Amino acid sequence: WSVTESMYEQTLALQNAFNLSPALAGALDIGPAILFIVMAALAARIAARVGIRWAVVAGISLIAVAILGTALTDLDVSFALLAVFSALLGAGMGLAGPTLNSTVMGEVPAQDHGAASGALSLSSSFAAAIGIATMGFVQATSTTRSWLETSSDNLQQGAGLSDVVAGSIHVVHDAFGEAAAAAAAHAYTTGVVTSILAAGIAICAAIVIAIVGLRHVGSAVASKRSETA
């Protein structure tokens, strides 16, 4: 869910606060998609070589680096660096996701594969929804705090807080001018960065969970998957 939330917030921030077109903001998803496909194809071989546990840890670690790097990148001047972190995100997802899914399916009896596949899909969708809602709350709270701390009392009374939280910088600009728009963009960006940082911290926790939770999972299943691939 942290991955879904960070990608969602990043795409909106690039459009709302930095005036990128939807096409250009969406272009950042091309790199992750390509790297996801490549790493998913290599995941079984990597897991067979280093073991399921460390393949998953490596994938989640790439995701953590990508999310934390995105949060710490100056989006206004470092679009190329942001593209690199986005590509790393796709690579991590391609390595960790298929490895975990194949491991789970490998432990389920053949007659239960349909139910297991459905459960995986449901849990993924549910986690994505929870992630967007939770981190959206973090973003809104942080944006509100930043707006109240940095904007003048007159501006706070005039500009709609809901527009600032939603990232509707153009609405604030049209109604209150350049200075108000700059303050709104700063508050909104602060909220987005805070929520992405929170997602990165959650991913770091997932690394620990993977190291501990998969400690009894050997490389036998990964080797079997590689042989049949």
DAHUJO-V478044 format. One record per residue. N is the residue number from 1. PSI is psi in radians with two decimals (NA if undefined). Layout:
[[N:PSI] [N:PSI]]
This chain:
[[1:-0.52] [2:-0.65] [3:-0.83] [4:-0.78] [5:-0.76] [6:-0.70] [7:-0.70] [8:-0.85] [9:-0.70] [10:-0.80] [11:-0.75] [12:-0.72] [13:-0.70] [14:-0.59] [15:-0.78] [16:-0.80] [17:-0.40] [18:0.17] [19:0.52] [20:2.58] [21:2.70] [22:-0.62] [23:-0.77] [24:-0.71] [25:-0.70] [26:-0.40] [27:-0.41] [28:-0.31] [29:-0.17] [30:-0.83] [31:-0.89] [32:-0.66] [33:-0.76] [34:-0.82] [35:-0.58] [36:-0.81] [37:-0.79] [38:-0.85] [39:-0.57] [40:-0.63] [41:-0.51] [42:-0.16] [43:-0.75] [44:-0.73] [45:-0.72] [46:-0.76] [47:-0.64] [48:-0.56] [49:-0.79] [50:-0.17] [51:2.62] [52:-0.79] [53:-0.89] [54:-0.43] [55:-0.75] [56:-0.77] [57:-0.73] [58:-0.75] [59:-0.80] [60:-0.60] [61:-0.71] [62:-0.71] [63:-0.75] [64:-0.78] [65:-0.74] [66:-0.80] [67:-0.81] [68:-0.66] [69:-0.70] [70:-0.75] [71:-0.55] [72:0.02] [73:2.42] [74:1.76] [75:-0.38] [76:-0.44] [77:-0.08] [78:0.91] [79:-0.69] [80:-0.75] [81:-0.65] [82:-0.66] [83:-0.65] [84:-0.80] [85:-0.63] [86:-0.69] [87:-0.72] [88:-0.64] [89:-0.80] [90:-0.68] [91:-0.77] [92:-0.73] [93:-0.70] [94:-0.50] [95:-0.82] [96:-0.79] [97:-1.03] [98:-0.60] [99:-0.80] [100:-0.79] [101:-0.77] [102:-0.58] [103:-0.79] [104:-0.83] [105:-0.56] [106:-0.39] [107:-0.07] [108:2.37] [109:2.60] [110:-0.66] [111:-0.24] [112:0.16] [113:-0.67] [114:-0.82] [115:-0.70] [116:-0.72] [117:-0.74] [118:-0.69] [119:-0.68] [120:-0.77] [121:-0.74] [122:-0.78] [123:-0.64] [124:-0.79] [125:-0.71] [126:-0.75] [127:-0.69] [128:-0.76] [129:-0.77] [130:-0.70] [131:-0.82] [132:-0.73] [133:-0.78] [134:-0.88] [135:-0.45] [136:-0.67] [137:-0.73] [138:-0.77] [139:-0.79] [140:-0.73] [141:-0.79] [142:-0.70] [143:-0.78] [144:-0.80] [145:-0.78] [146:-0.71] [147:-0.77] [148:-0.50] [149:-0.54] [150:-0.36] [151:2.73] [152:2.82] [153:-0.70] [154:-0.69] [155:-0.67] [156:-0.67] [157:-0.50] [158:-0.89] [159:2.47] [160:2.15] [161:-0.60] [162:-0.61] [163:-0.66] [164:-0.82] [165:-0.66] [166:-0.16] [167:0.35] [168:1.14] [169:-0.62] [170:-0.57] [171:-0.78] [172:-0.70] [173:-0.82] [174:-0.59] [175:-0.57] [176:-0.06] [177:-3.12] [178:-0.76] [179:-0.75] [180:-0.70] [181:-0.69] [182:-0.74] [183:-0.70] [184:-0.72] [185:-0.70] [186:-0.80] [187:-0.76] [188:-0.78] [189:-0.68] [190:-0.75] [191:-0.73] [192:-0.80] [193:-0.72] [194:-0.75] [195:-0.65] [196:-0.66] [197:-0.72] [198:-0.70] [199:-0.70] [200:-0.70] [201:-0.69] [202:-0.68] [203:-0.68] [204:-0.66] [205:-0.62] [206:-0.55] [207:-0.80] [208:-0.75] [209:-0.72] [210:-0.73] [211:-0.76] [212:-0.81] [213:-0.47] [214:0.28] [215:-0.40] [216:0.00] [217:2.00] [218:-3.03] [219:0.04] [220:-0.77] [221:-0.71] [222:-0.70] [223:-0.70] [224:-0.75] [225:-0.67] [226:-0.66] [227:-0.58] [228:-0.15] [229:NA]]
